[in-house]
Amino acid sequence: MKFQEFLKKTKKFTLNILFPEKIKCIFCGADIDNFETRPYCDDCAKEDFFNVGNRCMFCDVKIKKHNIVCDFCGHNRKKFERAFCPLIYKDEAKNSLLRFKSDNARYLAYPFAKLIYKRIQEENIDIDIIIPVPMHEKSRRRRGYNQAELLAVELAKLMNCETKSNVVIKEKQTKDQKALNYRDRLKNLTNCFRLKDKEAIRNKNVLIIDDILTTGATMNEVAMTMQPYALHIYAAAVARDMVE
C-alpha cells in the first residue's frame, strides 16, 4: 500500500470514530438522541453559525434589520432569483463542510440536504428539477465524488422532484476560487460551463445546488446557461460565506 493511501485510510478511520454516521452531532461530534429529528446537539443549536434573522432577499446573506437587499446585490443582480443557505460558513459549520468536501464524509449529504430543505420550505417555493454545480472531470477523478451531486440526490428525495447531473457540464478546469475577489472569480469562470440538455429544464423551476455560496459567481454562471429555457431559477447551498 502506498504511503498516501495509508494516510488517507487512517484519516477516514479516525473521522469515522469521531463522527460516526447518524449517531453524533454533525458539527462537534457530541452524542445526540435522534439524528432524524435534529442532526446536531443542544450546544451547537445555540451557536451563531445558523443563518437566521434578516437576510438579503436575493443572496440570503445576513443584513441590517430593516434592509431588504444587501449592498452587493443592489449593484450586482444575479441570473438566479433567490438563494437559500441554512448555515454560515464559520466555526464548526465550516469544519463540518470541509470534512464533507475533502475528507470523504459523504454521509453528511443527507443532514445537510435536510437543512436546505427546511430553509426552502420556509419560502413555499416549488422546484421541478435540481441541478448540481458540475465539476471538471479531472477534479472529480481526483476527489472521487462531486459533493454538490450528493446533496442534489438527497434533496431531490426530500422534495419529491428529479435531479440530473449532466444537464450542465464544466468544460474548462479553473483556478481555485477561494483566493479570488469577485471580479477575478467572474473572469476565472468565463465560458466555463455549457448547457448540454436544454430540454431537461425547459419551462421548469430549477434549483442549482452547491456546498458553499460566496459571491455567487459560480452559480450565476451556471444559471446564465439555463436562463433562456428555465421558467424560474433558484440557488441553494449548505452555507453562506463572504469574500473578506
Protein Blocks (a to p, Z undefined) as FASTA:
>chain_A
ZZklmmmmmmmmmmmmmmgghkbcfklopacfblmlogcdfklmmpckbcgdjddfklop
acdfkbmbdfklmmmccfbfbdcdfbdcehjllmmmmmmmmnopaklmmmmmmmmmmmmm
mnopacfbdcdddddfklmmmnopafklmmmmmmmmmnopaddfklpccfbdcddfklpc
fklmmmmmgokbccfblmlmgopacddddfbdcklmmmmmmmmmmmmmmmbdcdddfbdc
ddZZ
